[in-house]
Amino acid sequence: MQHNIRKLNMIESQLRPNNITDENLIAAFQKVQQENFLPDSLKNLSYIDDHIKFSKDSFILKPLIFAKFLNIIKPELPDVILEIGSGGGYTTSVLANLVNTVYSIEQDKDVYDLTTKNIKKNNCINVNVFFFNYRQLNVLDKKFSKIIINGTVNADPLNLLDQLNVNGKLICILKEENSSSIYLFSKKTSGYEKLKIMNASAPILINYIDKEEFYF
């Protein structure tokens, strides 16, 4: 009961006042119990207005940022969506209530194991979870209609844009010098278009610039 009250408060105080009014999106958030995707030590953080960190490099985006992503990219039932950063399967499961097929990539082994366990436990039969380094995803022999990066990148995500179908869209937070913003990338026959949407912040998820620790 307590978690249901928190979820209702999240929807009514975080999402709706910030122009998240699409009833399909609201319904997807209503269907998924965030506490079911968190380790016992983090369950008390369910639905807070902040990012929930599993470790130094793994986290669940705060609900409003993730909802803004969805509101911008507008998932549709036929979409095949690629999600980068599984957040233990919570955001994955919200997506699974909106589209036919979700591919989720996680590079933290502990969080990958948690995600696969949670996806199975919550009967998300239209979800595929994989263990990959985020900077090596151009090895995937598949194209997607939409890609969501659940965090901040510090350069244009060229390897992921390669995974889009023509006219496909990618949403993320891009850090540029001293500011960061939500950007919508659109794949074209040649190259891509890049549109700044609004200021936003989140932890770095893919470090394209500095030497990055590998998880293998």
Backbone bond lengths (Angstrom), bond angles and torsions (degrees), N, CA, C in turn:
res aa  C-N    CA-C-N  psi(-1)  N-CA   C-N-CA  omega(-1)  CA-C   N-CA-C  phi
1 M - - - 1.460 - - 1.530 111.50 -
2 Q 1.342 116.49 -43.69 1.458 120.61 -179.87 1.526 111.42 -60.28
3 H 1.360 116.76 -41.94 1.464 119.95 179.61 1.530 110.83 -66.83
4 N 1.332 117.68 -36.70 1.465 120.29 178.40 1.528 111.11 -64.12
5 I 1.324 116.54 -37.92 1.467 120.26 177.50 1.522 109.70 -65.68
6 R 1.350 117.08 -41.49 1.462 120.66 178.33 1.526 110.90 -62.38
7 K 1.328 115.74 -41.29 1.464 118.99 -179.85 1.525 110.63 -64.83
8 L 1.322 117.36 -43.15 1.462 120.83 177.94 1.523 110.42 -61.25
9 N 1.324 116.53 -42.53 1.462 120.26 178.21 1.524 111.62 -63.46
10 M 1.339 116.42 -38.17 1.460 120.42 177.40 1.532 110.11 -60.74
11 I 1.313 116.68 -46.50 1.465 120.83 -178.55 1.531 111.22 -65.49
12 E 1.331 115.88 -44.17 1.470 119.82 -173.32 1.527 113.57 -82.59
13 S 1.343 118.27 -25.02 1.468 119.38 -176.70 1.524 113.58 -108.72
14 Q 1.354 117.22 -22.99 1.457 119.77 179.23 1.527 112.46 -102.73
15 L 1.337 117.32 -44.68 1.461 120.26 -171.77 1.528 112.82 -87.04
16 R 1.309 117.63 -61.82 1.474 119.61 -173.75 1.532 113.17 -57.76
17 P 1.339 120.63 -42.47 1.474 119.00 179.87 1.525 113.41 -65.90
18 N 1.347 116.81 -13.60 1.463 120.56 -179.66 1.531 111.62 -109.58
19 N 1.327 114.96 33.89 1.468 123.02 172.39 1.529 113.97 67.65
20 I 1.316 117.45 23.74 1.472 120.26 169.70 1.517 106.28 -94.49
21 T 1.321 115.45 90.25 1.469 120.35 -172.68 1.528 112.94 -121.74
22 D 1.339 117.14 -3.99 1.465 120.46 176.94 1.527 108.26 -61.91
23 E 1.312 116.76 119.57 1.463 120.11 -173.30 1.527 112.31 -68.62
24 N 1.315 118.51 -25.89 1.470 119.98 174.50 1.524 110.92 -65.68
25 L 1.339 116.49 -41.50 1.465 120.67 177.36 1.528 110.60 -65.83
26 I 1.315 116.21 -46.62 1.463 120.27 179.83 1.528 109.92 -58.76
27 A 1.325 116.66 -43.18 1.471 120.64 -179.04 1.522 111.25 -63.48
28 A 1.350 116.70 -37.66 1.471 120.08 179.41 1.525 110.46 -64.37
29 F 1.326 117.21 -41.02 1.469 120.40 176.75 1.525 110.82 -67.28
30 Q 1.326 116.78 -36.80 1.463 119.91 -179.56 1.530 112.26 -65.55
31 K 1.330 116.61 -32.26 1.467 120.56 -174.91 1.525 113.52 -75.49
32 V 1.338 116.67 -23.73 1.467 120.16 -171.19 1.525 110.37 -102.92
33 Q 1.333 115.71 127.60 1.463 122.13 -179.94 1.535 108.45 -91.85
34 Q 1.319 117.16 103.20 1.466 119.85 -175.66 1.521 112.76 -58.11
35 E 1.322 117.35 -36.20 1.465 120.39 -178.41 1.527 112.34 -60.12
36 N 1.331 117.23 -25.99 1.470 120.61 179.29 1.521 113.15 -71.44
37 F 1.336 117.49 -10.82 1.461 121.97 -177.11 1.523 112.53 -110.15
38 L 1.320 116.16 6.44 1.453 121.06 -177.97 1.524 111.01 -111.02
39 P 1.336 117.54 146.02 1.465 119.88 171.06 1.531 109.40 -60.80
40 D 1.316 116.67 155.97 1.468 120.37 -178.11 1.520 112.14 -52.39
41 S 1.330 116.88 -36.64 1.467 120.88 -176.61 1.525 113.07 -68.91
42 L 1.348 117.59 -14.74 1.462 121.09 -177.00 1.526 113.67 -114.37
43 K 1.324 117.53 -2.38 1.466 120.37 -175.60 1.524 112.71 -58.70
44 N 1.330 116.85 -30.14 1.467 119.77 -180.00 1.529 112.29 -69.34
45 L 1.343 117.16 -9.37 1.466 121.29 178.41 1.530 112.51 -94.23
46 S 1.304 117.81 1.60 1.468 121.10 -177.53 1.528 111.19 -51.92
47 Y 1.341 115.39 131.26 1.462 124.22 171.79 1.529 114.53 70.73
48 I 1.345 118.03 11.27 1.460 118.37 177.98 1.530 110.14 -66.54
49 D 1.326 115.55 158.13 1.467 121.67 -179.57 1.529 109.67 -86.47
50 D 1.331 115.28 58.43 1.456 120.99 -179.20 1.520 108.25 -164.39
51 H 1.332 116.15 167.88 1.456 120.65 174.76 1.531 108.88 -74.27
52 I 1.322 117.09 142.39 1.463 121.97 178.43 1.520 107.75 -106.30
53 K 1.320 117.25 116.38 1.461 121.65 -174.43 1.523 111.20 -92.91
54 F 1.349 115.26 128.75 1.461 121.78 171.81 1.528 110.23 -85.29
55 S 1.325 114.47 -37.26 1.461 121.46 -177.51 1.521 107.15 -157.39
56 K 1.322 116.85 -173.45 1.471 120.69 -178.92 1.523 112.33 -55.82
57 D 1.329 117.32 -36.98 1.462 120.96 -172.58 1.523 114.47 -117.20
58 S 1.333 118.36 4.12 1.464 121.13 -177.87 1.517 109.88 -126.84
59 F 1.338 115.74 137.56 1.460 119.99 -173.90 1.529 109.57 -163.62
60 I 1.336 114.45 166.06 1.460 121.38 169.09 1.523 107.25 -103.34
61 L 1.302 117.14 129.20 1.460 120.56 175.77 1.526 110.77 -59.02
62 K 1.313 116.25 146.10 1.461 119.55 175.09 1.533 108.91 -59.10
63 P 1.334 117.79 145.28 1.473 120.61 -173.03 1.525 114.10 -53.66
64 L 1.338 117.65 -41.11 1.459 118.82 -176.26 1.521 111.59 -65.33
65 I 1.327 118.56 -41.03 1.465 120.52 179.18 1.525 110.23 -63.40
66 F 1.337 116.70 -46.64 1.463 119.08 179.31 1.524 110.92 -62.75
67 A 1.332 117.19 -40.28 1.462 120.31 178.52 1.529 110.99 -65.05
68 K 1.343 117.06 -37.71 1.470 120.12 175.93 1.527 110.35 -62.07
69 F 1.335 116.59 -43.31 1.465 120.18 176.42 1.529 110.37 -53.57
70 L 1.338 115.60 -49.47 1.461 120.05 -176.92 1.524 111.02 -66.26
71 N 1.312 116.06 -38.80 1.460 120.21 -179.24 1.524 111.31 -64.10
72 I 1.327 116.23 -32.74 1.464 121.53 -179.69 1.527 111.46 -79.87
73 I 1.328 115.96 -45.11 1.471 119.53 -172.50 1.533 112.37 -84.24
74 K 1.324 116.50 -18.04 1.469 123.62 173.68 1.539 113.21 51.68
75 P 1.319 117.19 71.85 1.472 119.75 177.45 1.530 111.30 -59.65
76 E 1.327 115.31 139.32 1.460 121.70 176.83 1.519 108.55 -123.67
77 L 1.312 116.19 154.14 1.461 121.48 -172.58 1.525 114.02 -50.98
78 P 1.344 120.62 -43.01 1.475 119.49 -177.90 1.531 114.29 -73.29
79 D 1.312 118.41 -9.05 1.462 121.31 -174.95 1.526 112.10 -61.56
80 V 1.335 114.58 143.65 1.467 122.17 165.72 1.519 105.46 -107.84
81 I 1.327 116.19 109.55 1.466 121.83 -171.53 1.516 110.70 -105.46
82 L 1.331 115.26 137.45 1.460 122.03 171.42 1.518 108.28 -105.46
83 E 1.324 114.98 125.91 1.458 121.28 177.85 1.524 108.66 -110.76
84 I 1.328 116.01 130.93 1.465 121.34 177.85 1.526 108.03 -105.88
85 G 1.323 116.26 117.86 1.459 121.69 -174.59 1.509 109.95 90.51
86 S 1.322 116.56 105.74 1.470 120.51 -169.40 1.517 114.03 -85.75
87 G 1.337 118.32 -19.61 1.461 120.01 -179.14 1.514 113.61 55.47
88 G 1.329 116.22 36.01 1.459 119.58 -179.56 1.517 113.59 74.24
89 G 1.333 117.04 4.14 1.458 121.39 178.56 1.509 114.71 100.76
90 Y 1.334 117.47 -3.63 1.473 118.94 -177.79 1.528 111.55 -66.59
91 T 1.338 116.74 -56.84 1.461 119.14 179.84 1.530 110.83 -62.93
92 T 1.323 116.00 -33.63 1.463 121.48 177.23 1.524 110.59 -57.97
93 S 1.319 115.70 -44.33 1.462 120.84 -177.39 1.519 112.25 -71.29
94 V 1.336 116.95 -34.32 1.467 118.93 173.50 1.530 109.53 -61.05
95 L 1.332 116.55 -45.74 1.466 120.77 177.38 1.523 111.91 -60.75
96 A 1.327 116.37 -38.50 1.469 121.04 -177.63 1.523 112.16 -63.66
97 N 1.334 116.98 -19.66 1.458 121.14 175.83 1.523 112.76 -87.27
98 L 1.336 116.48 -1.81 1.460 120.38 -176.87 1.513 113.73 -115.27
99 V 1.344 118.09 -27.73 1.466 121.31 -175.36 1.530 110.50 -132.94
100 N 1.316 115.27 166.94 1.467 120.23 -177.16 1.522 113.34 -73.05
101 T 1.348 117.60 -35.58 1.460 120.37 -173.28 1.517 111.12 -141.09
102 V 1.331 115.97 130.89 1.455 122.49 177.78 1.526 109.19 -125.66
103 Y 1.327 115.62 129.94 1.461 122.17 169.65 1.528 106.77 -108.87
104 S 1.325 116.91 127.24 1.456 121.13 -179.01 1.522 109.12 -120.37
105 I 1.343 115.84 132.19 1.455 122.06 -178.59 1.522 109.07 -113.44
106 E 1.326 115.76 132.12 1.464 121.28 177.26 1.518 108.72 -133.47
107 Q 1.350 117.49 135.81 1.460 120.02 -178.33 1.540 112.82 -108.42
108 D 1.325 117.16 -7.67 1.463 121.19 174.09 1.527 107.64 -91.26
109 K 1.337 117.56 117.84 1.467 120.61 -172.82 1.519 111.87 -60.74
110 D 1.314 117.78 -41.59 1.461 119.91 -179.58 1.522 111.39 -63.69
111 V 1.333 116.37 -42.38 1.462 119.88 179.78 1.527 110.33 -71.66
112 Y 1.336 117.34 -35.43 1.465 120.53 174.36 1.534 110.59 -58.76
113 D 1.323 116.43 -46.61 1.471 120.10 179.24 1.526 110.77 -62.01
114 L 1.331 116.58 -41.52 1.466 120.62 177.95 1.522 110.55 -63.69
115 T 1.324 116.66 -42.39 1.464 120.99 -179.24 1.524 111.55 -62.65
116 T 1.324 116.82 -49.17 1.468 119.25 -178.76 1.533 110.95 -61.44
117 K 1.325 116.50 -38.87 1.464 120.85 177.34 1.528 110.55 -63.55
118 N 1.339 116.97 -45.90 1.459 120.77 -177.93 1.521 112.82 -68.06
119 I 1.332 116.56 -39.57 1.465 120.16 179.45 1.529 110.29 -62.51
120 K 1.313 116.36 -42.06 1.462 120.60 178.15 1.524 110.68 -66.04
121 K 1.329 116.97 -45.74 1.464 122.24 -177.47 1.526 111.36 -62.88
122 N 1.334 116.67 -32.61 1.458 120.62 -177.61 1.530 112.98 -97.80
123 N 1.335 116.47 11.43 1.472 122.71 171.94 1.529 113.44 56.20
124 C 1.329 116.13 43.65 1.466 120.39 176.36 1.533 108.40 -87.70
125 I 1.313 116.24 85.86 1.469 120.42 -170.28 1.529 112.73 -77.94
126 N 1.327 118.21 -11.88 1.473 120.91 -179.86 1.522 112.47 -101.02
127 V 1.352 116.70 22.32 1.466 122.47 -177.40 1.523 110.45 -117.25
128 N 1.331 116.01 137.81 1.464 123.18 174.52 1.526 107.77 -122.84
129 V 1.328 117.06 123.11 1.462 121.40 -177.62 1.525 109.57 -111.40
130 F 1.353 116.79 134.44 1.462 121.27 -178.09 1.523 110.49 -130.94
131 F 1.326 114.72 152.62 1.462 122.73 179.19 1.524 107.76 -105.45
132 F 1.358 116.93 103.56 1.464 123.23 -179.37 1.520 109.05 -140.81
133 N 1.317 116.64 154.80 1.450 120.69 165.41 1.523 108.23 -75.40
134 Y 1.324 116.34 133.74 1.470 120.33 -173.83 1.522 113.41 -61.97
135 R 1.327 117.78 -26.87 1.463 120.10 -177.67 1.526 112.62 -85.66
136 Q 1.326 117.07 -0.38 1.464 120.10 -178.05 1.526 112.17 -116.21
137 L 1.328 116.96 21.50 1.462 119.17 -172.71 1.516 113.96 -76.17
138 N 1.335 117.90 -6.80 1.462 117.83 175.58 1.528 111.75 -71.02
139 V 1.340 117.12 0.51 1.466 119.09 173.76 1.523 111.00 -82.61
140 L 1.328 117.81 -11.54 1.463 120.76 179.83 1.526 110.10 -72.01
141 D 1.304 116.46 129.64 1.464 121.50 180.00 1.525 108.88 -93.06
142 K 1.326 116.07 61.09 1.459 120.15 -177.91 1.516 109.17 -156.74
143 K 1.341 115.78 149.00 1.457 121.68 175.83 1.533 109.01 -114.99
144 F 1.333 115.48 152.61 1.456 121.18 -174.69 1.521 110.38 -127.94
145 S 1.321 115.43 153.43 1.469 119.99 177.72 1.512 111.00 -81.52
146 K 1.347 117.10 -32.47 1.457 121.19 179.92 1.525 109.56 -146.99
147 I 1.335 115.47 146.28 1.467 121.78 178.41 1.518 108.21 -130.55
148 I 1.322 115.57 134.17 1.451 122.27 176.23 1.525 108.52 -118.17
149 I 1.320 117.34 123.36 1.467 122.07 174.50 1.518 107.18 -101.12
150 N 1.315 116.78 111.86 1.457 121.57 -173.02 1.531 112.40 -82.80
151 G 1.326 115.55 59.60 1.453 120.92 -179.70 1.515 109.78 166.00
152 T 1.325 115.22 -165.57 1.466 121.96 -176.25 1.520 110.96 -100.70
153 V 1.335 115.91 141.91 1.458 122.63 170.62 1.531 107.49 -116.02
154 N 1.333 117.33 157.29 1.469 119.32 -178.16 1.530 112.55 -113.05
155 A 1.324 116.42 18.66 1.467 123.12 172.50 1.527 106.91 -164.77
156 D 1.328 116.63 160.84 1.462 119.28 177.96 1.531 109.70 -55.73
157 P 1.330 118.54 130.37 1.472 122.04 -174.63 1.527 112.24 -80.16
158 L 1.327 116.22 70.71 1.463 121.47 -171.17 1.535 112.03 -61.90
159 N 1.343 117.48 -37.54 1.462 118.54 -178.44 1.520 110.97 -65.68
160 L 1.310 117.60 -30.35 1.459 120.69 178.82 1.524 111.75 -82.23
161 L 1.321 117.02 -35.33 1.463 119.13 175.14 1.522 111.17 -60.04
162 D 1.335 116.73 -30.45 1.465 120.91 175.90 1.522 112.13 -64.11
163 Q 1.337 116.42 -22.11 1.471 120.42 -178.01 1.527 112.92 -86.96
164 L 1.333 117.33 -0.95 1.463 120.99 -179.26 1.519 112.26 -88.03
165 N 1.327 115.86 146.11 1.453 121.17 165.37 1.523 109.03 -67.65
166 V 1.313 117.13 157.64 1.465 120.37 172.11 1.528 108.17 -58.16
167 N 1.312 115.86 134.74 1.469 125.05 -174.52 1.525 112.98 74.68
168 G 1.334 116.98 4.39 1.454 119.85 174.17 1.518 111.15 -72.47
169 K 1.335 115.90 163.75 1.464 120.66 -175.15 1.526 110.68 -129.10
170 L 1.333 114.58 146.61 1.460 122.18 177.10 1.517 108.47 -128.78
171 I 1.335 117.12 135.81 1.454 122.38 178.96 1.524 109.83 -121.90
172 C 1.334 115.96 138.65 1.461 120.18 178.35 1.516 108.96 -164.26
173 I 1.321 115.80 175.59 1.462 121.93 167.62 1.521 107.30 -101.63
174 L 1.321 116.04 129.23 1.460 122.06 -179.11 1.523 109.44 -113.47
175 K 1.318 115.81 124.91 1.471 121.14 176.86 1.517 108.92 -90.42
176 E 1.315 115.97 126.51 1.462 122.66 179.06 1.524 108.56 -130.13
177 E 1.325 117.05 111.79 1.468 123.12 -177.96 1.525 110.18 52.22
178 N 1.332 118.68 -109.84 1.466 120.56 -173.26 1.527 113.85 -103.96
179 S 1.322 117.86 11.85 1.467 120.08 -179.98 1.515 109.92 -139.04
180 S 1.317 115.48 163.79 1.462 120.52 176.53 1.521 108.83 -141.50
181 S 1.326 115.53 146.81 1.461 121.34 -175.32 1.522 110.20 -147.17
182 I 1.325 115.44 156.66 1.459 120.69 170.25 1.524 108.31 -73.95
183 Y 1.326 115.03 129.84 1.469 121.41 176.62 1.517 109.78 -122.68
184 L 1.331 114.80 141.88 1.456 122.07 172.71 1.530 107.84 -108.91
185 F 1.334 115.70 120.67 1.461 122.38 176.65 1.534 109.11 -102.47
186 S 1.322 116.61 136.06 1.463 121.61 177.72 1.522 109.20 -121.25
187 K 1.326 117.34 125.19 1.465 122.46 -178.67 1.530 109.78 -78.05
188 K 1.308 115.46 133.08 1.459 121.42 177.87 1.522 109.21 -116.05
189 T 1.322 115.93 170.89 1.467 120.06 178.67 1.517 110.24 -55.89
190 S 1.326 115.24 -38.22 1.459 120.84 174.88 1.530 108.17 -128.62
191 G 1.312 116.61 109.02 1.449 120.37 178.40 1.518 113.32 83.55
192 Y 1.341 115.30 -154.42 1.455 120.23 -177.36 1.522 109.78 -154.33
193 E 1.323 115.44 158.42 1.458 121.94 173.55 1.527 108.76 -104.45
194 K 1.307 115.83 153.74 1.465 122.09 -172.95 1.522 108.26 -136.16
195 L 1.331 117.04 121.34 1.455 121.63 -175.45 1.530 110.17 -124.87
196 K 1.327 116.24 122.87 1.461 121.28 175.97 1.526 108.67 -79.04
197 I 1.347 115.74 128.80 1.458 120.51 -176.22 1.526 112.22 -100.61
198 M 1.336 116.87 -55.24 1.460 120.48 -175.34 1.523 109.65 -167.14
199 N 1.310 116.84 157.97 1.455 120.99 175.47 1.532 110.00 -67.81
200 A 1.322 115.69 141.52 1.466 121.59 178.05 1.516 107.84 -165.82
201 S 1.324 115.69 159.45 1.462 118.96 178.82 1.509 111.01 -139.08
202 A 1.321 114.91 150.80 1.465 123.28 176.60 1.521 106.77 -162.77
203 P 1.323 118.62 162.91 1.464 120.21 176.23 1.533 111.57 -61.70
204 I 1.318 115.79 154.89 1.468 120.95 174.79 1.527 109.55 -64.64
205 L 1.319 116.39 128.77 1.458 121.21 175.90 1.528 110.81 -105.59
206 I 1.339 116.99 -40.24 1.463 120.74 178.07 1.524 108.49 -125.11
207 N 1.323 115.10 118.00 1.461 121.55 178.79 1.523 107.99 -99.28
208 Y 1.328 116.19 100.10 1.456 121.06 -178.83 1.525 112.54 -85.89
209 I 1.322 117.03 -14.37 1.459 120.23 -170.03 1.522 112.50 -99.59
210 D 1.315 117.33 -51.92 1.457 121.23 -176.05 1.519 111.00 -88.67
211 K 1.318 115.37 163.91 1.455 119.94 174.92 1.514 108.46 -61.87
212 E 1.338 115.79 129.56 1.452 120.97 -173.95 1.512 110.73 -114.00
213 E 1.314 115.97 140.80 1.447 120.10 175.29 1.524 110.26 -68.22
214 F 1.320 116.35 133.02 1.455 119.63 177.76 1.511 109.56 -95.19
215 Y 1.301 117.23 155.62 1.445 121.68 -170.83 1.526 112.03 -108.12
216 F 1.312 117.17 23.01 1.464 120.02 -176.22 1.531 109.28 -121.61
